[in-house]
Amino acid sequence: MADQQLSELIPRFDLRGMDLQLERMRHALQELGSPCGEIPAIQVAGTNGKGSIASFLSAALQQAGIRSGVTTSPHLVSWCERIAIDGIPISEGHLRQLLLAQQQLCAKHQLTPFEQLLAAALAHFHTEAVELLVLEVGLGGRLDATTAHPCRPVIAMASIGLDHCEHLGSTLTAIAEEKAAVITPGAQVISAEQPAPVKVVLEKTCSANNAFLRWVDPLPSDWCLGLAGDWQRRNAAVAYGALQALLPLGWRLYDTTIRAGLAKARWKGRLQTVTWQGHPLLLDGAHNPPAAHQLALERQNWQGQENGVVWILGIQAHKQAVEMLQLLLQPRDQAWIVPVADHRSWTCDALVQVEPHWGDQLRDATSAEDALKRIKETSGWPQTMPVLAGSLYLIGDLLEQGLVQAE
C-alpha cells in the first residue's frame, strides 16, 4: 500500500514519455541548492551490467567504511530500492516526504519520474552527509539526469550493446557516442573489453577530453564474487578498477577489503536461484540480445542442459525478442511466452509468425504463474531448472506477488 502511495507522486514512465534533456535537471538542482554538488561520484554507464557494477561498488565501499549514496534503476518491487545509503534503501515514509516537498519544483521544471527520483536521492544524500556517490545512468548518458551532477571524476563503463535504439541510435557507434558523452575532462574511465566500434568511440572521446582510459581483464577465478555468472567477473573487474581510481581523491582501498566486499555483493533478479512451491527456478533480467548472449553462454555450465531447457519469457514489445530467442532457444528447448504486466509485450503468435519453425517449441501462457503451473502439471519439474527471463519488470511482478522465495 505504501508503495502504491509513492506511485501516486511519481507519474508512470509510459505516460510521461521519454524526454531526455539536461537543462531541466540542472536548473532544478540549482534551485534545490545543488545538493551533493561537491561530493564526487562514480558514474556507472553502459548498456548491460550497470546494476551489477553498482552493487559491487556499494558492497566494497561498505566494507571499507566509506559512507556512500547509491542510485540504481529500475527497481523490482519498491521505488525505495533506487536510493540507498550503505546498502540500506530509503524508507517509504522519507521518500514520500521528499517527493511531496519537491512537488512544486518538479512541476515547475517538468521533471520526468527518473529526474524526480534523482532529485530526491541527492537531497537525501545531502542530509545524510554521504562521502561518495555511485550514480547509475538510466538511459544513454549524454542527456541522462545523472550527468547533471557536476562532479563525476570516475566513470565505470559497463558493456555497451544495442538497446533502446529508438532513443539512442541504430548502430553501436551511435549508441556508444551517446554513452561515452558522460566522460568529463580529466576523468578516469574504467572499461572491460568492448566491441570494436565501441572501443574506437571510447578511445576517441577520452583523448578529446584528456581523460585516462584503463582497460581491465575479468577478475580471475580465485576472486569469490557474491553475484553468479561468468560475466560478473568483467563487471567486478570494472568495479575494482573504479575503486582503485579513488586513490587520487584521497581514498585507498586495499585488495583484502575489496575482495571481502565483492564477495558480499547481492543483486536480485540477476541469475538468482529461487523456489516456486518448493521447486527450483532461475531468474535473470536479460532483456536485450547482448544479455541473452551472455545467458546462452552461461547455460553451458548447467547440468543436463543438453537435454533441453524450459524458458519462461516475458519481453516488452519494443525489445528485440526475435534476436533474443535466436540466441537462447536450442532445438530441444521449450519456451512459454508470457506478457509483462502493464506493458505491451511480444506474444507467442507474433513470434511464430516471424519464425514459423518455432511453432513446436513456443507455448502461450497468461502469466508467469500460469506457465509455472502448466510446466508442473504437463511434464513434471524439469531436471534442469526452468529459467524466467526477458524483463526485470516480469521478475519484479513475481517477487511482489510473493510467488517465489529466495534460496
VEXROFI-45391 format. One record per residue (C-alpha): y, z, x; residue number from 1; residue in one letter. Coordinates in steps of 0.05 Angstrom, whole numbers, padded with zeros to 5 digits. Each point is the difference from the previous one (the first is absolute). Last residue first. Example, Ala and Ser with C-alpha at 12.3 -4.5 7.8 and 13.67 -1.06 7.14 Angstrom:
BEGIN
c2|c3|c1|vexlum|mimi
-00021|00143|00273|2|s
-00069|00013|-00027|1|a
END
This chain:
BEGIN
c2|c3|c1|vexlum|mimi
-00391|-00031|00345|407|e
00057|-00018|-00046|406|a
-00015|00003|-00074|405|q
00005|-00059|-00048|404|v
00019|-00007|-00073|403|l
00059|00048|00004|402|g
00043|-00046|-00043|401|q
00053|00000|00054|400|e
-00052|-00018|00054|399|l
-00023|-00062|-00038|398|l
00071|-00021|-00015|397|d
00020|00009|00073|396|g
-00059|-00044|00022|395|i
00022|-00056|-00046|394|l
00072|00008|00021|393|y
-00022|-00004|00073|392|l
-00026|-00070|-00017|391|s
-00059|-00045|00018|390|g
-00055|00049|00014|389|a
-00059|00039|-00028|388|l
-00062|-00004|00043|387|v
-00070|00015|-00026|386|p
-00044|00043|00045|385|m
-00055|-00037|00037|384|t
-00066|00021|-00032|383|q
00028|-00021|-00068|382|p
00001|00049|-00059|381|w
-00045|-00023|-00056|380|g
-00005|-00072|-00023|379|s
00031|-00006|-00068|378|t
00021|00070|-00020|377|e
00031|00024|00066|376|k
00038|-00065|00012|375|i
00021|00000|-00073|374|r
00029|00070|00004|373|k
00038|-00017|00064|372|l
00028|-00064|-00030|371|a
00025|00037|-00062|370|d
00032|00053|00045|369|e
00036|-00055|00039|368|a
00026|-00029|-00064|367|s
-00015|-00054|-00053|366|t
-00055|-00032|00040|365|a
-00015|-00073|00017|364|d
-00055|-00021|00048|363|r
00002|-00047|00059|362|l
-00061|-00022|00039|361|q
-00032|-00054|-00043|360|d
00066|-00035|-00015|359|g
00023|00002|00072|358|w
-00019|-00073|00008|357|h
00055|-00018|-00049|356|p
00056|00018|00050|355|e
00068|-00010|-00033|354|v
-00026|00007|-00071|353|q
-00046|00056|00023|352|v
00061|00038|00023|351|l
00038|-00010|-00065|350|a
-00060|00020|-00041|349|d
-00010|00065|00039|348|c
00071|00020|-00011|347|t
00058|00008|00049|346|w
00050|00053|-00019|345|s
00066|00012|-00034|344|r
00016|00073|00012|343|h
-00001|00061|-00045|342|d
-00071|00019|00021|341|a
-00030|-00046|00053|340|v
-00050|-00041|-00038|339|p
-00074|-00004|00021|338|v
-00043|-00052|00034|337|i
-00070|00025|00015|336|w
-00027|-00032|00062|335|a
-00072|-00014|00020|334|q
-00022|-00015|00071|333|d
-00062|-00038|00023|332|r
00038|-00063|00020|331|p
00058|00037|00036|330|q
00066|00017|-00033|329|l
00054|00033|00042|328|l
00037|-00056|00037|327|l
-00004|-00052|-00055|326|q
00015|00056|-00049|325|l
00066|00014|00035|324|m
00020|-00073|00003|323|e
-00012|-00007|-00075|322|v
00038|00064|-00015|321|a
00064|-00019|00036|320|q
00045|00050|-00037|319|k
00050|-00017|-00056|318|h
-00050|00017|-00054|317|a
-00016|00069|00025|316|q
-00071|00011|00025|315|i
-00051|00049|-00027|314|g
-00066|-00006|00036|313|l
-00064|00039|-00009|312|i
-00048|-00025|00052|311|w
-00076|00006|00005|310|v
-00026|-00016|00069|309|v
-00060|-00043|00017|308|g
-00066|00005|00038|307|n
00037|-00009|00066|306|e
00040|00062|-00017|305|q
-00061|00045|00011|304|g
00036|00049|00045|303|q
00074|-00013|00004|302|w
00028|-00017|00069|301|n
00006|-00075|-00014|300|q
00044|00018|-00060|299|r
00056|00020|00048|298|e
00010|-00074|00016|297|l
00007|-00017|-00074|296|a
00049|00058|-00009|295|l
00042|-00028|00057|294|q
00001|-00069|-00032|293|h
00018|00031|-00067|292|a
00059|00033|00033|291|a
00024|-00067|00028|290|p
-00013|-00034|-00068|289|p
00040|00048|-00043|288|n
-00013|00063|-00042|287|h
-00045|00044|00043|286|a
00009|00070|-00030|285|g
-00070|00024|00016|284|d
-00045|00046|-00040|283|l
-00074|00010|00015|282|l
-00046|00030|-00053|281|l
-00057|00049|00006|280|p
-00034|00023|-00064|279|h
00007|00071|-00027|278|g
00034|-00021|-00064|277|q
00048|-00041|00042|276|w
00003|00023|00073|275|t
00051|-00014|00053|274|v
00000|-00035|00068|273|t
00069|-00023|00024|272|q
00009|-00066|00035|271|l
00075|00008|-00012|270|r
00010|00032|-00069|269|g
00027|00066|00025|268|k
00031|00006|00069|267|w
-00020|00058|00045|266|r
00018|00012|00073|265|a
-00034|00060|00033|264|k
-00032|-00038|00058|263|a
00067|-00033|00015|262|l
00031|00069|00008|261|g
-00051|00027|00049|260|a
00005|-00063|00043|259|r
00076|00004|-00002|258|i
00000|00072|00024|257|t
-00050|-00013|00056|256|t
00039|-00062|00019|255|d
00064|00039|00011|254|y
00061|-00011|-00043|253|l
00066|00000|00036|252|r
00062|00001|-00044|251|w
00070|-00009|00027|250|g
00020|-00068|-00029|249|l
-00022|-00035|00063|248|p
-00070|00029|-00011|247|l
-00005|-00023|-00073|246|l
-00031|-00066|00023|245|a
-00066|00036|00014|244|q
-00004|00015|-00075|243|l
00011|-00073|-00016|242|a
-00055|-00020|00048|241|g
-00049|00048|-00032|240|y
00019|-00025|-00070|239|a
-00013|-00072|00023|238|v
-00066|00022|00030|237|a
-00019|00035|-00064|236|a
00012|-00064|-00039|235|n
-00043|-00038|00050|234|r
-00056|00051|-00004|233|r
00007|-00001|-00076|232|q
-00029|-00070|00000|231|w
-00069|00030|00015|230|d
00000|00037|-00066|229|g
00004|00073|-00020|228|a
00063|00042|00006|227|l
00000|00068|00035|226|g
-00009|-00031|00068|225|l
-00041|00025|00059|224|c
00020|-00034|00064|223|w
-00062|-00014|00042|222|d
-00006|-00068|-00035|221|s
00059|-00029|00037|220|p
00069|-00007|-00031|219|l
00017|-00071|-00019|218|p
00043|-00036|00053|217|d
00075|00007|00002|216|v
00057|-00050|00009|215|w
00067|00030|00018|214|r
00065|-00035|-00018|213|l
00064|00029|00029|212|f
00062|-00021|-00038|211|a
00056|-00040|00033|210|n
00016|-00025|-00070|209|n
-00011|-00075|00013|208|a
-00061|00016|00042|207|s
-00029|00044|-00054|206|c
00009|-00055|-00052|205|t
-00031|-00054|00044|204|k
-00061|00043|00018|203|e
-00011|00021|-00072|202|l
00007|-00072|-00025|201|v
-00048|-00028|00051|200|v
-00051|00054|-00013|199|k
00003|-00014|-00075|198|v
-00015|-00074|00011|197|p
-00059|00018|00046|196|a
-00033|00050|-00048|195|p
00013|00072|00021|194|q
-00032|00048|00050|193|e
00024|00071|-00005|192|a
00074|00015|-00006|191|s
00051|00050|00025|190|i
00075|-00015|00000|189|v
00048|00044|00040|188|q
00070|-00014|-00025|187|a
00057|-00022|00046|186|g
00036|-00040|-00054|185|p
-00035|00010|-00068|184|t
-00065|-00031|-00023|183|i
-00002|00000|-00076|182|v
00006|-00076|00001|181|a
-00072|-00004|00024|180|a
-00024|00006|-00072|179|k
00041|-00058|-00027|178|e
-00015|-00043|00062|177|e
-00074|00016|-00006|176|a
-00001|-00024|-00071|175|i
00032|-00066|00018|174|a
-00046|-00010|00060|173|t
-00062|00018|-00039|172|l
00018|-00053|-00051|171|t
00014|00001|-00075|170|s
00064|00042|-00001|169|g
00019|00072|-00011|168|l
00010|00009|-00075|167|h
-00053|-00045|-00033|166|e
-00042|00007|00063|165|c
-00011|00074|-00016|164|h
-00058|-00003|00049|163|d
-00020|-00044|00059|162|l
-00011|00041|00063|161|g
00033|00049|00047|160|i
-00042|00057|00030|159|s
00041|00064|00007|158|a
00063|00005|00042|157|m
00023|00070|00019|156|a
00075|-00006|00014|155|i
00033|00055|00040|154|v
00076|00009|00007|153|p
00014|-00001|-00075|152|r
00067|00036|-00011|151|c
00043|-00034|-00053|150|p
-00045|00007|-00061|149|h
00015|-00062|-00042|148|a
-00064|-00030|00028|147|t
-00039|00048|-00045|146|t
00028|-00038|-00060|145|a
-00034|-00064|00020|144|d
00046|-00061|00010|143|l
-00025|-00020|00070|142|r
-00065|00036|-00009|141|g
-00047|-00036|-00047|140|g
-00024|00048|-00054|139|l
-00004|00076|-00001|138|g
00013|00018|00072|137|v
-00030|00066|00019|136|e
00051|00050|00027|135|l
-00023|00055|00048|134|v
00058|00047|00012|133|l
00012|00053|00054|132|l
00030|00069|00006|131|e
-00002|00020|-00074|130|v
00056|00046|-00025|129|a
-00028|00016|-00069|128|e
00065|-00020|-00034|127|t
00003|-00065|00039|126|h
-00073|-00016|-00015|125|f
00012|00009|-00074|124|h
00062|-00044|00000|123|a
-00038|-00052|00040|122|l
-00057|00001|-00049|121|a
00045|-00004|-00062|120|a
00035|-00061|00029|119|a
-00068|-00030|00017|118|l
-00025|00012|-00071|117|l
00061|-00033|-00031|116|q
-00007|-00059|00048|115|e
-00072|-00012|-00019|114|f
00018|00005|-00074|113|p
00056|-00052|00009|112|t
00071|00025|00008|111|l
00054|-00028|-00046|110|q
00056|00028|00043|109|h
00035|00036|-00057|108|k
-00065|00015|-00036|107|a
-00031|00031|00062|106|c
00062|00043|00012|105|l
00001|00024|-00072|104|q
-00074|00018|00002|103|q
00004|00035|00068|102|q
-00002|00072|-00025|101|a
-00055|-00018|-00050|100|l
-00042|-00033|00054|99|l
00010|00060|00046|98|l
-00019|00050|-00053|97|q
-00062|-00041|-00019|96|r
-00022|-00002|00072|95|l
00008|00076|00004|94|h
-00041|00012|-00062|93|g
-00055|-00049|00020|92|e
-00007|00035|00067|91|s
00010|-00041|00064|90|i
-00064|-00018|00034|89|p
-00025|00044|00058|88|i
-00022|-00039|00062|87|g
00052|00031|00045|86|d
00054|-00021|-00050|85|i
-00021|-00049|-00053|84|a
00031|-00053|-00046|83|i
-00043|-00056|-00028|82|r
-00055|00046|-00026|81|e
00051|00029|-00049|80|c
-00003|-00063|-00042|79|w
-00069|00024|-00022|78|s
-00068|-00034|-00006|77|v
-00011|-00054|00052|76|l
00069|-00007|00031|75|h
00028|-00065|00028|74|p
00031|00013|00048|73|s
00015|00049|00056|72|t
00057|00044|00022|71|t
-00009|00053|00054|70|v
00045|00058|00020|69|g
-00019|00033|00066|68|s
00004|00069|00029|67|r
-00029|-00008|00070|66|i
-00055|00053|00010|65|g
-00043|-00045|00043|64|a
-00058|00001|-00049|63|q
00047|-00016|-00056|62|q
00027|-00058|00040|61|l
-00071|-00025|00011|60|a
-00017|00004|-00074|59|a
00064|-00035|-00022|58|s
-00008|-00056|00051|57|l
-00073|-00013|-00021|56|f
00021|-00002|-00073|55|s
00058|-00046|00015|54|a
-00047|-00047|00037|53|i
-00048|00002|-00059|52|s
00056|-00015|-00049|51|g
00024|-00059|00040|50|k
-00070|-00029|00010|49|g
00010|-00069|-00030|48|n
00066|-00038|-00005|47|t
00049|00022|00055|46|g
00051|00056|00009|45|a
-00002|00074|00017|44|v
00069|00026|00018|43|q
-00003|00059|00048|42|i
00065|00035|-00018|41|a
00054|00037|00038|40|p
00042|00051|-00039|39|i
00074|-00018|00005|38|e
00006|-00027|-00071|37|g
-00046|00054|-00028|36|c
00043|00000|-00064|35|p
00058|-00050|00006|34|s
00049|00039|-00043|33|g
-00030|-00020|-00067|32|l
00055|-00053|-00007|31|e
-00022|-00029|00066|30|q
-00072|-00001|-00024|29|l
00021|-00039|-00063|28|a
00042|-00049|00040|27|h
-00057|-00014|00048|26|r
-00050|-00007|-00056|25|m
00039|-00052|-00038|24|r
00018|-00036|00065|23|e
-00072|-00011|00018|22|l
-00028|-00048|-00051|21|q
-00069|-00018|-00027|20|l
-00001|-00003|-00076|19|d
-00071|-00001|-00026|18|m
-00001|00013|-00075|17|g
00025|00060|-00038|16|r
-00054|-00010|-00054|15|l
-00057|-00013|00050|14|d
00021|00061|00042|13|f
00000|00046|-00060|12|r
00064|00040|-00006|11|p
00001|00068|00036|10|i
00029|00057|-00042|9|l
-00051|-00007|-00056|8|e
-00053|-00007|00053|7|s
00016|00070|00023|6|l
-00015|00027|-00069|5|q
-00067|-00036|00002|4|q
-00012|00035|00067|3|d
00011|00067|-00034|2|a
-00049|-00018|-00056|1|m
END
